[in-house]
Amino acid sequence: MNPMPELTPLLKQLRLSGILDSIEARNRQAIEARLAYPEFLALLIQDEIARREQKKFSLRIRRAGFRSQKTVEQFDFDFNPGINRALIQELATGRFIQEPANILIAGPCGTGKSHLAQALGHCAVRQGHDVLFSTQTQLLGSLQAARAMGTYERRFQALIRTPLLIIDDLGLKPLRSPQDEDLHDLIAERHERAATLVTSNLDFTEWDKAFPNRLLGAATIDRLRHNAYQLILDGKSYRSPKPGPPGTKTERKKQ
């Protein structure tokens, strides 16, 4: 007698319907290997746990909002040998999230800041942490939209609770009021409570210049820098144009 018709509604009622995907294969394995009933049951439970973990991982990846699936393994350390590879590998362990400590990444365009930020975020997701990746413009725009809809406090509290918040391209566009106040309040509330990763094309000494209110900017950057890991990505740009075929000349732009 095939027990599957009877098992199906019972497993669904127990919210274990994922077992249905592997039970036939595991049953054949158990018969061939002459597994004991507890061993067979253990295999089914392991399959269900793996399925649920994969589902959680996929959900965290989707919620993180990464632009692309960049990973540390894909990062070309040899392209710019001056990059602190040891520090990046340490940060990839995710221990900075437990501290919690911030990560500040500065460098010219094209040196891999966004790639590295997303890669560290991807590591954090694999380790079971909730992550949110957003540009400065997107982040503050979402808060402005929430204020207009009367959901500002709920959105703000959700951002405070996020274990790893990644703010890409700080200072790329000038802040305006109340954007600078929103950013300051967010960083102040997350200070020593949750990890924040920030990237910028500006040198560290110039970050406060992104704020129209320099006093507010100094207070915000001071909190970001406190006990933070700092990385400078300098050198060639990954976005350099590819060379043309042999014998071709590159047209020089008129000055």
Legacy VTK file of the C-alpha trace (Angstrom):
# vtk DataFile Version 3.0
C-alpha trace
ASCII
DATASET POLYDATA
POINTS 255 float
0.000 0.000 0.000
1.326 3.415 -0.987
1.191 5.673 2.107
1.727 8.898 0.118
-1.989 9.823 -0.322
-2.441 9.583 3.440
0.825 11.334 4.280
0.301 14.321 2.011
-2.514 16.061 3.960
-0.888 15.193 7.289
2.470 16.692 6.286
0.747 19.797 4.944
-1.183 20.160 8.188
2.102 19.990 10.109
3.689 22.430 7.617
6.179 19.779 6.565
5.103 19.564 2.946
8.721 20.003 1.839
9.321 16.407 2.871
7.121 15.361 -0.048
9.857 16.534 -2.447
12.399 14.048 -1.144
10.476 11.245 0.557
10.409 8.914 -2.467
14.155 9.245 -3.095
14.919 8.854 0.602
12.636 5.826 0.794
14.550 4.116 -2.019
17.833 5.041 -0.306
16.606 3.586 2.979
15.594 0.320 1.319
18.862 -0.034 -0.612
21.050 0.859 2.375
18.828 -1.023 4.845
18.578 2.021 7.074
16.850 1.825 10.416
13.651 3.803 10.858
15.344 6.509 12.992
18.028 6.945 10.289
15.363 7.285 7.596
13.494 9.819 9.724
16.698 11.767 10.360
17.304 12.096 6.602
13.809 13.458 6.048
14.193 15.972 8.873
17.574 17.094 7.539
16.011 17.644 4.111
13.228 19.744 5.652
15.688 21.858 7.650
17.836 22.427 4.554
14.743 23.438 2.560
13.666 25.918 5.212
17.137 27.408 5.510
17.310 27.862 1.751
13.905 29.539 1.799
15.046 31.914 4.558
18.249 32.658 2.658
16.353 33.470 -0.542
13.998 35.757 1.380
16.883 37.620 3.066
18.627 38.058 -0.285
15.451 39.470 -1.834
14.842 41.849 1.064
18.467 43.025 1.088
17.993 44.849 -2.206
21.422 44.110 -3.649
21.974 45.471 -7.138
23.697 42.244 -8.133
24.935 39.051 -6.531
28.496 40.191 -5.824
30.541 37.979 -3.514
33.947 38.172 -1.848
35.007 35.159 -3.906
34.400 37.196 -7.081
36.410 40.204 -5.883
39.666 40.627 -7.849
42.242 41.407 -5.170
45.116 41.172 -7.653
43.783 44.090 -9.716
44.664 46.580 -6.964
47.354 44.901 -4.819
47.249 47.695 -2.228
43.842 46.575 -0.930
43.926 45.252 2.639
42.943 41.681 1.820
43.445 40.386 5.359
41.012 42.942 6.778
38.397 42.156 4.133
38.636 38.451 4.885
38.237 39.202 8.587
35.168 41.347 7.899
33.725 38.535 5.772
33.435 36.421 8.937
30.690 38.782 10.109
32.149 39.268 13.560
31.832 43.044 13.149
28.046 42.607 13.254
28.200 41.008 16.687
30.479 43.745 18.070
28.684 45.783 16.573
31.109 47.961 14.593
30.783 50.091 11.476
32.700 49.720 8.224
33.694 52.818 6.251
34.942 52.396 2.677
36.352 55.330 0.699
37.960 55.569 -2.712
37.639 56.900 -6.252
34.971 55.728 -8.675
35.386 52.245 -10.037
37.704 50.851 -7.366
35.209 48.269 -6.108
33.485 49.964 -3.177
29.944 48.919 -4.085
31.100 45.417 -5.053
32.837 44.973 -1.729
29.919 46.420 0.250
27.478 44.027 -1.411
29.911 41.128 -1.025
30.191 41.685 2.729
26.422 42.035 2.859
26.086 38.743 1.022
28.368 37.090 3.584
26.170 38.456 6.372
23.044 37.032 4.716
24.689 33.611 4.461
25.434 33.850 8.176
21.758 34.405 8.928
21.661 38.205 9.347
19.092 40.550 7.857
20.741 43.127 5.596
19.540 46.202 3.731
21.558 47.687 0.871
20.591 51.154 -0.316
22.165 54.219 -1.844
22.068 57.420 0.182
19.498 58.820 -2.244
17.230 55.759 -2.076
17.440 55.495 1.707
16.575 59.110 2.440
13.974 59.110 -0.328
12.225 56.169 1.336
12.126 58.058 4.626
10.731 61.141 2.899
8.042 59.027 1.219
7.210 57.375 4.550
6.820 60.807 6.162
4.364 61.829 3.446
2.352 58.626 3.958
2.330 58.860 7.748
4.473 55.725 8.175
7.758 57.449 9.007
8.120 56.071 12.537
7.498 52.486 11.448
10.011 52.789 8.615
12.546 54.482 10.877
12.256 51.794 13.552
12.676 49.060 10.932
15.916 50.684 9.765
17.181 50.955 13.339
16.598 47.235 13.933
18.307 46.035 10.737
21.467 44.184 11.860
23.492 45.448 8.879
22.551 48.625 7.015
24.654 49.404 3.934
24.574 53.009 2.695
26.227 53.301 -0.703
27.567 56.537 -2.248
27.447 58.856 0.766
27.916 62.426 -0.401
27.488 61.646 -4.090
24.544 64.041 -4.065
24.370 66.971 -1.636
22.080 66.486 1.338
19.210 68.876 1.900
17.042 69.513 4.921
15.474 67.375 6.357
17.624 64.668 4.722
20.638 65.582 6.839
18.531 65.439 10.000
17.054 62.069 9.020
20.495 60.619 8.352
21.876 61.984 11.612
18.951 60.603 13.621
19.300 57.196 11.970
23.039 56.946 12.590
22.636 58.222 16.154
19.976 55.605 16.958
22.028 52.792 15.407
25.223 53.882 17.164
26.633 50.957 19.197
23.388 49.062 18.603
23.761 47.807 15.016
26.429 47.686 12.309
26.423 50.209 9.468
28.556 50.005 6.318
29.067 53.230 4.364
30.845 53.819 1.057
31.827 57.156 -0.448
33.910 58.675 -3.228
34.963 61.368 -0.761
38.046 61.119 1.421
37.239 60.401 5.056
38.192 63.968 5.986
35.583 65.310 3.548
32.553 63.289 4.623
31.139 66.019 6.834
31.115 68.358 3.807
28.168 66.415 2.419
26.010 68.029 5.114
24.685 71.591 4.707
24.802 71.885 8.500
28.470 71.243 9.288
27.793 70.830 13.022
25.196 68.162 12.301
27.563 66.558 9.806
30.430 66.453 12.301
28.196 64.784 14.907
26.995 62.188 12.382
30.445 61.322 11.038
31.874 61.179 14.566
29.411 58.420 15.422
30.141 56.566 12.183
33.895 56.667 12.776
33.746 55.527 16.402
35.480 52.112 16.590
34.891 51.675 12.845
36.918 49.582 10.422
38.196 51.859 7.666
39.146 50.765 4.175
40.639 52.885 1.417
40.292 51.422 -2.072
42.799 53.263 -4.201
44.345 52.497 -7.543
43.056 51.630 -11.002
39.385 51.591 -11.895
37.706 48.295 -12.692
35.600 50.250 -15.165
38.493 51.210 -17.439
37.536 50.791 -21.117
38.685 47.635 -22.829
41.515 48.105 -25.349
40.498 47.987 -28.989
41.813 45.531 -31.563
45.523 45.766 -32.442
46.287 48.685 -34.723
43.333 50.832 -33.616
43.822 54.251 -32.088
41.932 55.680 -29.150
40.310 58.989 -30.042
41.352 61.734 -27.634
38.599 63.999 -26.397
38.965 67.661 -27.222
39.844 69.839 -24.243
LINES 1 256
255 0 1 2 3 4 5 6 7 8 9 10 11 12 13 14 15 16 17 18 19 20 21 22 23 24 25 26 27 28 29 30 31 32 33 34 35 36 37 38 39 40 41 42 43 44 45 46 47 48 49 50 51 52 53 54 55 56 57 58 59 60 61 62 63 64 65 66 67 68 69 70 71 72 73 74 75 76 77 78 79 80 81 82 83 84 85 86 87 88 89 90 91 92 93 94 95 96 97 98 99 100 101 102 103 104 105 106 107 108 109 110 111 112 113 114 115 116 117 118 119 120 121 122 123 124 125 126 127 128 129 130 131 132 133 134 135 136 137 138 139 140 141 142 143 144 145 146 147 148 149 150 151 152 153 154 155 156 157 158 159 160 161 162 163 164 165 166 167 168 169 170 171 172 173 174 175 176 177 178 179 180 181 182 183 184 185 186 187 188 189 190 191 192 193 194 195 196 197 198 199 200 201 202 203 204 205 206 207 208 209 210 211 212 213 214 215 216 217 218 219 220 221 222 223 224 225 226 227 228 229 230 231 232 233 234 235 236 237 238 239 240 241 242 243 244 245 246 247 248 249 250 251 252 253 254
